[in-house]
């Protein structure tokens, strides 16, 4: 099965209008805070414990149940989604091609049931659903197919902030879009109540696409419900007529081996896209596994020794991140452990360091930026100076991460979503730091009209996207003295980042945009201008992927 573009499509074009889901379910952790029908936030006093409005409670006629926790492989949200799917259709319309397909969707039933780790959980869940629906059939093939259809086709629904709220399954127009590790399209969700007067924005004239099935199967099984989170697919690269439309099913900021493992564990297939099949490896995969050998590396160190050392560093970092996320260690201890590995290395081969774009280093910087922000918030009430210092270092890590993502997205536009999040967080963290300048120097008056009219006009005129990226960075780094001063200020007391002022090209961490009607620029204004450019860069990426402006820029 595949989806083909029937005409040439440019970058940043919605491929079809918002599609309603076949089924969906919130994750357990959001059942008490979000509407089970439309995924919107519940009001302070909702009319119903599960719904944001009477309209949502009326349109959702699925059984209200609390499925048992049967297996780590099969979540309760998977079971609820399968139950809603079965409840919304007639068994006769779905049974025609069981168990290979369920209403036109591939189930992977034979593969999943051949795996004992899946089959046991699926059979238990099928029996539970059959009991809830009071089925009088002698077998549970229909329930098994519904569960397998959810496991195979469900996507994680995220809100605008990137928070994963639950899962949803869509009809063949979306579900037949195959995966690629170098996709030419992405998708976004529209979360709004059924009674909302707002409508999702997309082009009035949409390109034509064609669904083709290599087994010549056709189905008119589309949208059994008209509520729930809708999905819109958008091009992030130019797509030629006759070219297959692809999206990513997983996190792309992983090297080939981890991506293949991720895809197999979740979807039971091996990816053979151009990026995975490339030999030698694609450039982005090369740098996602990169390391740096210091000048005094012994000549006796071989490839296997290097690989083992990099593996140990990755393991140490992942362990610290897992402990931090599970609250086993506090933010300060987390920072100490991760920074120790990044700065000093591990084991006898301590001359090796992870390259900033190494996948483990990227996750380390994400965690460090978050941990320093938490430390800043925790210190605000009793030690403002410490809160300021923690905010400053956290902003430095966010900015560094954004800089690394520029290198990735310049080589592969499919990293645009991740890069957009990094640049947005960098801009917001710098804004938070600038606000602390005001609190620290309340007697000083500042002009808040800080902007770069040249870059703003450039973006508003919708030029070539990569040229806009480079122009924004060029404008921000023309003055190397200002660049060095700003980076030195942000990284003061942080040896993990101080070393990069000369070892990699990170000169864009300063700014040279001149404020209108101003001849002198203080440190706060320099940081505000840098924040402005980060958010403007993020705005370009947000517009490319979602067709809407970033709330941070406005």
N, C-alpha and C positions, 0 to 999 in steps of 0.2 A: 504494500500500500504506500502511496506517496501523493504529495500535492505538488502540482506543477503550475508555474506561472504561465498564463496564456498570452502575456504581452510583456514588453520591457517595463521595468519598475525602477524608479529612482531611489535614492537614499531618503529615509525618513518618510515613508508613505504607509498609511494604514491599508492592509491588504483585504480586509472585509469588515463589515460593521460588527458591533458588539454582539457576541454570541452568548445565549443563555445556557446554563449548565444542564446536564442530564441529572446530575446528583451532586451533593456536596455535604460537608460536615465540618463544624468547628473542631479544633483541638480541645481536649478536656480543659486545659488551663484557661480557655477563653469563653467557656460556656456561661460563666457568671458575669462576664463583662461585655459580651457582644451578642448581638441578635442572632439567633440560630437560623433565621430565615434569610436575612440580607447581609449579615456580617458587620453591620454598622454598630457603633458603640451604643450600649444601652443608656437611656436617660437616667438621672438620679432616682426617679421613682417610676420604673417601667410599668405599663398596664398588665404585663405578664412577666413572670420570672425569666422566660426564655426569649421574649420578643420585645422589639423596640416600640411596637405599635399594634393596635388592634388589626390593622390591615395585614401585617406580617403573620400574626397568629392565625388569621383566617385563610391565607393562601397556602400555608404549610400544613398539610394534612398527614404528614408522616407520623408513625407511632413514636411516642415519647418513651424511650427506654434508656436504661443504663447498662450497656453491654459489659460482660465480664472481661477482665484483662486476661486474655487467653495465651498470648505469646508476645515476646518483644518484636517479632517479625510482623505481627498483625495487630495494629492499634485499634482502640475502641472507635476512633473516628473512621477507620476503614469499614468497620462493621456497620456503623450508623449510615455511612454513605451507601453501602450495598443494600441495606434495608430500605432506605429512601428510594433507591433505584427500582427495587422490586415492587415497592408499594405504588409507584407512579405509572407502571406499565402493566399491560395484561400479559399473563404468562404465555398465551398462545403466540403473541407477536414476537416474543423473545426466544421462544423454544425452537424456532425453525432451523437454526443452525447450531444448536448447542452440541457439545460444550465449547467448540472451537471459536465461535463468535457469540456475542451477546448483543443483539440489536444493532448489528453492523460493526461492532467494536471487537478487535482481537482480544482474546482472553488469556492466551498463553497457558491454558488449562493443563495441557499435556506436560509442559515443562515444569510448571509449579507443582503439580501433583506428583511428578517424578522425584521431587526433592522432598525428603522426609521432614526437613525442618519447616517447610511450608505446608505440606499436605496435612500434617496433624492439626495445625492451627486452623487451616481452611475447613476441614471436616467438622471441627468443634464449633467454629463460627457459623457454618452452614446449618448445623443442627439447632443452634440457638435461634437463628433467623427463622427457620422453619417453624419452630415452636411459637415464636412471636406472631407470625402470620397465620398460625393455625392451619398449616398446609396439610392436605389429606393425601398427598402424593407419597409413593412408596420409597422414593429416593430423594436426594438433595442436590441433584445435578444442576437444577436451575439456580439454587442458592450458591453453589460452588462457582458457577459461571459468573454470577453477579459479583462475588467477592474477587475472583480472578480479574474480572474486567476493571474493577476499581484499582487493584494492585498494579495492573499493567498501564492504565490510562490516566490515573489521577495525577494532577499537578498541585503543587503547594500554592495556596492563595496568599498573597502578601498585600498589606495595605500600602499606602503611599510612602510611609516611613520605612518600608522594607521588612516589617514585622510579619512573620508567618502566622496566619490566623487559623488555617485549616486546609482542607483539600477540596477539589472539585473535579468532576469528570465532564467533558464536553463532547459533543457529537463529532461525527467523522470529519467535518470541515476543519476542525482543530486537531482532533486526535490522530488523524492520518498524516499529520506533519511529522516527518521523521527527525531524529536527533542528528546533530553534527557537532563536533568539538570546535568547528570554525563556522558557525551558523551565519546565514544571511538575513535572519529575522529574529525578533524577540517578541515578547507579549507582555501586556499589562492588564490589570484588573480594574473593573469599574464596580465600586461598592456603593450602592445607594438603595434606600427603601423602595418597595414597589409603588408607594404613593408619592415618591419624590417627583417634583416638577422639573428637576434638572435632567438633562440627557447627555450621554457621553459624547465627547467631541471626536469626530473623524472626518475625513474628506467626503464631500458630497459625491464626488465621482471616484469610485474605487476600481482598482485594476481587476481584471478577470483572472480567476484561478480555476484549475481543473483537478478534481480528485480522480486518481487512477488506482486500480487495484490489479495487481499482477495475477490474481486468481479470478479476475473478471466478476467480482462480486459487486453488486450494487445495492444500495440501501437508501430508503427515504426516512430512516429513523433519525429524526432530529428534534432536539429541544422538547422534552416531555414536561418541563416546568418552565415558567416564565418569570421566575424570581431567583434570588441567589446571586452570587458574584458573577458578573459578566466578564468576558475576556476579549481583548482586541489584539490582533497580530500586526506587527509593524516591521517594515524592512529597515535593516541597519547597514545594508550594502546594496549596491546596484544588482538587480536581478534581471537576467536576460529572458526573453521569451523562450519557453521550453525548458528552463532551468528549474530544478527542484527547489522548493521552499523548505528551509530547515530551521529549527530552533535548538536550543540546548536544554537537555533534561537535568543537567547537573552543574555543579560549580566548576567553571572552566579554569580557575586559578590553581590547577593541579597538573603535575607532569603526566605523561601518557599512562604509566603503570597504575597510578592512583585513580585516574579517570576510568580506566578499563575495569578496575576492581569495583569502583562505585557503580558503574553501569551494570555489571554482572550481578552484584548483590541486590540491586533495586529492580532491574528490568530483565535480567537473564539474557543479555545479548552482548556480543563483542563488536565494538565500533570499528569500522573500516573506512572512516572518513579520510580526507586528504591529510589532515593534521596528524591523525593516528598512524597512517600508513607511510608517512614521509620517511625517507632514508637518504641522507642523515636526518635526524630529528628536525622538526620545524624550529625556527629561531626562538619562538616564544617558549617552547618546551626546553630548549637548550638553556635559556636564562632562568627558567623556573627551577632548574636543578643546579644552578651555578654556585661555585665557591671561589674563594680568593686565597691564594697561597702567598704568605708574606715573604719578603725578600730573603729572610734567613732560613727558608725551608731547606732541610737536609736533602742532598741529592739522592740518598738511599730510599726515600719514601716512594713507594710504588702506587699504582692506580688502586689496588685493592685496599691498601692502608688508608688512602684518601677517602675512598668510598665508606669504609668502616667508621672513620672519624666523623664524616658528614652525617652518617646514620646515627651515631651517638648524639651529636648535637641536636639533630631533629627530634630524637626520642626525648632528650632532656627538656627541650622546649615544649613539646606536646604534653609531656607529663605535667609541667608547671601550668600550662593553660588549662588542662583538664581539672587539676586541683583547684585552680582559681574559680573556674566556672561552677564547680560543685561545692564551693565555699569551704574547701578543706584547708586553704591557706588564705591569708588576708592580702589585700592589694600590694602592700609594701613588700611582703615576702615574695609575691609573684614577680614584682619588678626586679627585685634583687636576683632571683634565680635566672630569669630570662636574660637580663642584662649581663649577668656573669658569663653565660654561654656566648652571647653575641660579641662581647668585648674580649674575653679571655680564651674562648674555645674550651675544649675538653680533652682529657687524656694526654698521652705522651706527644701526640701530634698537634700540640696547641698552636702551631704556626698557621693552621687552617682556620678560615672564617667563612661563614655562609655569605654568599653574595646578597645584597639587599633585595634582589628580585627572586631569590630562592623561595619556594612555596612555604617552607617553614618559617623563614624570616618574615615574610608578609604577614602570616598569622601572628607572629611575635609582635610586630609593630602595631597590628590591630589591637591586640590584647594590652600592650603597654599604654597606648593612647587611652584606652578605656580605663585601665587601672589608675593612671595618673589623674584622670578626670574625677574618679571616685575619691581619690585621696584629697583632691582639691575641695570637693564638696564637703567631705568629712571635716576639713580643717577650717571652714569658713566661719564657724561660730566662735572659736576660741583662739585661732592663730591665723589672722588674715595674711600675714607675710608668707607663711608656709603655704596657704591656699594659693596665693599668687604664684609662688615658685612651682608648685605642682601643676597649675594651669599652664604655665609657660612651657614646661617640659612636655606635657601632654599635647599642647599645640604643635610643638616641634616634631613629635612623632607622627601626628596626623598629617603635617605638611610633608614630611619625608615620605610617608606612604603614598600621598598624592603624587609626589614627584616620580616615584618608582612606577606608579600606574601609568604615567604619561609615556614612559618607555614602552610599556606593554601595549597600550591602546594605539600608539603610533604604528606598531607592527601588526596589530590585529584588532580591527574595529569591534569584534564580538566581545571584547573586554569593556565596552563602553558603559554597561550598567554598573559593573564593579567600580570602574574608574570614576563614574559620576558620583557614586556614594562616597568614595574617598575624598574627592575634591570638595564635595558639599561639607563633609565633616571637618576638613581642614579649614574651610572658610568660617564655619560656625565656631570652631574652637578658637580661632584667631579673634573673632568678634567677642567671644566671652573674655578673652585675655584683655582686649582693648577696654571692655567695660570695667575691668578690675583696675585699669589705670585711672579711670575716673574716680573710683572709690578710694584709691590710694592718694590721689592728689585732688581733693575736692575743692581746693582753693584756686585751682587753675581752670580757666575757661577754655573750652575747645569749640572749634567750628565743626559741626557734624556733617557738613556738606563735603564729604570726601568721596571722590569718584575719579574715573579716568574717562573723559568724554570720547577720546579717540577709540578706545576699545569698545565702549558701549555702542557707539555708532557702527562699528565694524560688525558686531553681532546682530544688531537690529537690521542691517542690510542683507543678512543671510548670504554670506559669501561661502566659498568652498570650506568645508568644515575643518579639514586638516590645516589649511592655511590660517584659519581663525585661531586654532589651537596654538600654532607656532607664533602668530602675531601677538597673542595675549602674553605668552611666555617671554617673547622678545621684549615687549614693552615693559615687563616687570623686571627685567634683568639687564637693561642697557648700562646702568651705572654699577660696575662691579664693586666699588667701594661701599655703596649703599647695600648691595646684596650681601657682601661679607659681614658688614656690621649687623644687619638684621639677623642673619643666620647665627652669628657669634652670640648675640643676645639671647636668642631662643634656646640655644644648645649649651649655654653656660652651666657647668657642673654636670654635664651629661656626656661622659666620654664615649659612649656608644655612638653618638651622633656627631660629636666634635671632630672625630677623625675623618668624616666624610667631606669636610670643607675643601679638601684638596685631592682625595683619593678617587672620587667619582665626580662627574660633571653635575654638580648640584648648585650651580651658581644662580639658578632661577629662584632661590629662596630669598631674594630681595626685591626691591621695587624701585623704579626710576620714573614712574608717572608723576608729573608735576601737578600739584594742586593748582587750580585756577586762582589767580590773584594772591598767590602765596610764594614767598621766596625761601622760606625755611620750613623744614619738615622735622617734627620731633618723632621720638620713638613710637608713640601711640599712633600718630598719623601714618607712619611707615607701615605699621602692622595692619591698620585699617585698610590701606591701599592694597596690601598683599592679600588681605581677606577678600576685598572687592574682586581682585583678579581670580582668586580661587573659586569664588561663587559664580563668576562670569564663565569660567571654564566649565564648571559643573552645569551651568545653565545650557551650554551648548550640547553637552552629553545628554541632559535630561530631555531637551527638545528633540534630539535625534531618536532616543529610545521610546519616549512617551508622548511626544507631540504636545507637550505642555511646559510652561515655564516653571522653573524652580521657585518654590515659595520663599526660599532663603534670599534670593536676589531681590524680589519685590519687598 
